[in-house]
């Protein structure tokens, strides 16, 4: 069970589903893909990758939405807010919609993905940009850089 110390909570629009994250994310990101544009009704989705053991639902249940494939997009069954994603083939982290935190982050996302599909006016201020998704071997150095920037190291 996740403890409440050094944690943040968030939830869906109607409040029926609540979640908790403990500690900082491994990274923050904006995704410009057409799928995220369609699921958010906006120019991009904003998220934070949290270690799976640092994330917990604390109230309510979710349903799968979006494409019903190997990547699982979790939504509130009542208000249909898109809460988090469990990416296909990646069991180490949960991709949480950080705008749903009770206190959303004030800084820009660290990286942005799928910039080949970005709307030309949608600027995020991200430090790193990728035309598609970063290759798997890029995540270790990206996480290390994000952590160093966050901790001043």
C-alpha atoms as one frame of an Amber mdcrd trajectory, in Angstrom:
protein
   0.000   0.000   0.000   1.296   3.436  -0.910   1.823   5.778   2.025   0.657
   9.393   1.906   4.042  10.989   2.737   5.605  12.938  -0.156   2.593  12.196
  -2.284   0.203  14.011  -4.570  -3.389  13.142  -5.314  -5.601  13.754  -8.267
  -8.778  12.603  -9.845 -11.287  12.785 -12.612 -13.595  15.696 -13.315 -16.553
  14.288 -11.372 -14.396  13.123  -8.435 -15.501   9.480  -8.438 -12.018   8.205
  -9.300  -9.054   9.330  -7.233  -5.411   8.348  -7.465  -2.189   8.955  -5.573
   1.401   9.220  -6.764   4.384   9.150  -4.440   7.506  11.095  -5.191   8.451
  12.809  -8.413   7.782  11.414 -11.877  10.567   9.757 -13.845   9.868  12.305
 -16.599   7.135  14.624 -17.805   5.939  14.723 -21.396   3.561  16.163 -23.932
   2.391  13.908 -26.767   1.304  15.507 -30.023   0.038  12.344 -31.749  -3.367
  12.434 -33.434  -4.636   9.817 -30.956  -3.850  12.074 -27.974  -5.303  15.053
 -29.810  -8.524  13.141 -30.342  -8.714  11.732 -26.796  -8.095  15.129 -25.175
  -9.920  17.292 -27.701  -6.821  19.479 -27.560  -3.441  19.905 -29.232  -1.588
  17.380 -27.044  -1.789  15.334 -23.857   0.395  16.122 -20.843   1.618  13.374
 -18.551   4.178  12.196 -16.037   5.720   8.752 -16.005   5.540   7.388 -12.451
   7.061   4.097 -11.313   4.237   1.565 -11.205   4.801   0.917  -7.488   4.442
   4.681  -6.793   0.927   4.886  -8.290  -2.365   3.706  -6.768  -6.064   4.149
  -7.323  -7.494   5.234  -3.977 -11.174   5.578  -4.931 -13.375   4.369  -7.741
 -12.744   2.179 -10.748 -11.669   2.804 -14.303 -12.741   1.520 -17.693 -10.607
   1.058 -20.767 -11.114   3.656 -23.478  -9.366   4.915 -26.574  -8.095   2.077
 -28.702  -8.763  -1.206 -26.945  -5.372  -2.716 -27.736  -2.329  -3.713 -25.729
  -1.806  -0.123 -24.500  -4.500   0.483 -21.910  -5.983   3.974 -21.538  -7.908
   4.217 -18.249 -10.952   6.497 -17.942 -13.547   7.282 -15.288 -16.655   5.279
 -16.158 -18.923   8.198 -15.235 -17.367  11.440 -16.555 -14.995   9.709 -18.986
 -11.920  11.716 -17.928  -8.734  10.125 -19.294  -6.748   9.406 -16.127  -3.707
   7.312 -16.979  -2.174   4.921 -19.476  -0.328   1.671 -19.046   1.853   1.601
 -22.181   2.172  -1.562 -24.222   5.286  -3.547 -23.332   6.352  -1.184 -20.540
   5.548  -2.475 -17.072   7.893  -0.134 -15.201   5.755   3.019 -15.228   2.237
   4.411 -15.415   1.686   7.454 -17.616  -0.497   9.747 -15.459  -2.359  12.772
 -16.883  -0.661  15.355 -14.663  -3.283  18.030 -15.347  -5.586  15.875 -13.199
  -3.401  16.274 -10.116  -5.027  18.465  -7.477  -2.032  20.790  -7.946  -0.921
  20.416 -11.572   2.744  21.022 -12.397   3.650  24.606 -13.243   6.712  23.846
 -15.329   6.662  22.804 -18.996   6.992  19.123 -19.900  10.561  17.844 -20.092
  10.066  16.088 -23.404   7.552  16.067 -26.207   6.776  13.202 -28.548   5.214
  12.791 -31.975   6.168  16.295 -33.075   5.736  15.132 -36.684   1.989  15.411
 -35.928   2.009  18.582 -33.832  -0.255  21.461 -34.686   2.055  24.313 -35.749
   0.771  26.710 -33.080   1.048  24.173 -30.205   4.287  24.977 -28.408   5.107
  23.318 -25.085   8.540  24.654 -24.128   9.821  21.077 -23.723  13.570  20.548
 -23.372  13.665  17.564 -25.760  11.545  16.936 -28.859  11.079  13.684 -30.769
   9.318  13.262 -34.111   7.867   9.950 -32.894   8.535   8.223 -29.571  12.034
   8.202 -28.096  13.849   4.933 -28.729  13.881   2.641 -25.671  17.607   3.182
 -25.116  17.038   6.959 -24.828  14.862   6.693 -21.718  17.710   5.915 -19.278
  19.662   9.073 -20.155  16.461  11.166 -20.322  15.340  10.002 -16.868  18.829
  10.689 -15.482  18.856  14.209 -16.968  15.320  14.949 -15.714  16.253  13.756
 -12.217  19.472  15.799 -12.213  17.612  18.957 -13.250  14.931  18.383 -10.618
  17.414  17.735  -7.798  20.002  20.316  -8.895  22.585  17.585  -9.432
